[in-house]
Amino acid sequence: MKVAYIFATDMAATYKLGKMILPQLEQGIHGVEVVGMMFFDDNLYVLRQGNPVGERLSRLAKERGILLMVCDRCALERGLAEGDFTQCGLGQLRPKDLVEGVHVGCFPQLYEALAQNPPDQVITL
């Protein structure tokens, strides 16, 4: 089974991803193929350059072809994207100070990216 995760609630990326999902993925015991992860609000901070969880996730995503995407508006508001708010939703923003391989976008870009390797389930945490 293929899954995509959406990290939308407080501490979902630091706790659920960092303490449960990522270690299981690294150990090969997670039980499903993860094809994508989308980060909202303060969950983006885990993907800043130098963050140990983000750096580990970046390496794993590169090895396994996992999409990592942050909400464009959330990234702009936190200084983690280059561009302006008129570009939100258009896929035109660029990541800033984020770990390697992170894309900046909104739902249209998420749908387009996942269409090439669609998940069977989407799990919001």
C-alpha positions in Angstrom: 0.0 0.0 0.0 1.1 3.5 -0.8 0.4 6.4 1.6 0.9 10.2 1.7 1.1 12.1 4.9 -0.2 15.6 5.6 1.3 17.2 8.7 -1.3 19.7 9.7 -1.6 19.6 13.5 0.7 21.1 16.2 3.8 19.1 16.6 2.8 16.4 14.1 6.2 16.7 12.3 8.4 16.9 15.4 6.6 14.1 17.4 4.7 11.8 15.1 7.1 12.0 12.2 10.4 12.5 14.1 9.7 10.0 16.9 7.6 7.4 15.1 7.4 7.4 11.3 10.9 8.4 10.4 12.6 5.8 12.7 10.3 3.1 11.3 11.1 4.1 7.8 14.8 4.1 8.5 14.6 0.6 10.0 12.4 -0.7 7.2 9.5 -1.6 9.5 6.9 1.1 8.7 4.8 -1.4 6.7 3.8 0.8 3.8 5.4 2.7 1.0 5.4 6.4 1.7 5.1 8.4 -1.6 4.7 11.9 -0.3 4.6 14.3 2.7 3.0 17.7 2.8 3.8 20.1 5.7 1.6 23.0 7.0 2.0 25.7 9.6 4.8 25.3 12.1 5.5 21.8 10.9 7.6 23.4 8.2 10.3 24.2 10.8 11.4 20.5 10.9 12.6 20.9 7.3 14.9 23.8 8.0 18.6 23.2 7.0 20.5 21.8 10.0 17.4 20.3 11.7 18.4 16.7 12.4 15.0 15.3 11.6 14.8 17.3 8.4 18.3 16.2 7.3 17.5 12.6 7.9 14.2 12.9 6.1 15.8 14.6 3.2 18.3 11.8 2.7 15.6 9.1 3.0 13.3 11.0 0.6 16.1 11.2 -2.0 16.9 7.4 -1.6 13.2 6.4 -1.9 11.7 9.0 -4.1 9.4 10.5 -1.5 7.9 13.8 -2.3 8.5 16.5 0.3 6.4 19.6 -0.1 5.7 22.6 2.1 2.7 24.9 1.9 3.7 28.0 -0.1 1.8 30.5 2.0 3.0 28.9 5.3 6.6 29.0 4.0 6.4 32.7 3.0 5.0 33.6 6.4 7.9 31.9 8.1 10.7 33.2 5.8 11.2 29.8 4.3 10.4 30.6 0.7 11.4 33.3 -1.9 8.7 35.1 -3.8 5.5 36.9 -2.8 2.0 36.1 -1.8 0.6 36.8 -5.3 2.5 33.6 -6.4 0.8 31.4 -3.9 -1.0 28.5 -5.5 0.9 28.9 -8.8 4.0 26.8 -8.1 6.3 29.7 -8.6 7.9 30.1 -5.1 11.3 28.7 -4.3 12.5 27.1 -1.1 14.8 29.1 1.2 16.9 27.6 4.0 15.1 24.3 3.7 16.8 20.8 3.5 17.6 19.5 0.0 14.7 18.2 -2.1 11.8 20.2 -0.5 9.3 21.6 -2.9 7.2 24.7 -2.2 3.6 24.6 -3.4 -0.1 24.4 -2.8 -2.8 21.8 -3.5 -2.6 22.0 -7.3 1.2 21.3 -7.2 0.6 18.5 -4.6 -2.0 16.8 -6.8 0.2 17.1 -9.9 3.2 15.7 -8.1 1.3 12.8 -6.5 -0.5 11.9 -9.7 2.8 10.4 -11.0 2.9 8.0 -8.1 -0.5 8.1 -6.5 -1.1 7.0 -2.9 -3.8 4.5 -1.9 -4.5 6.5 1.2 -3.8 10.1 2.5 -3.3 10.4 6.2 -3.6 13.7 8.0 -1.8 14.0 11.2 
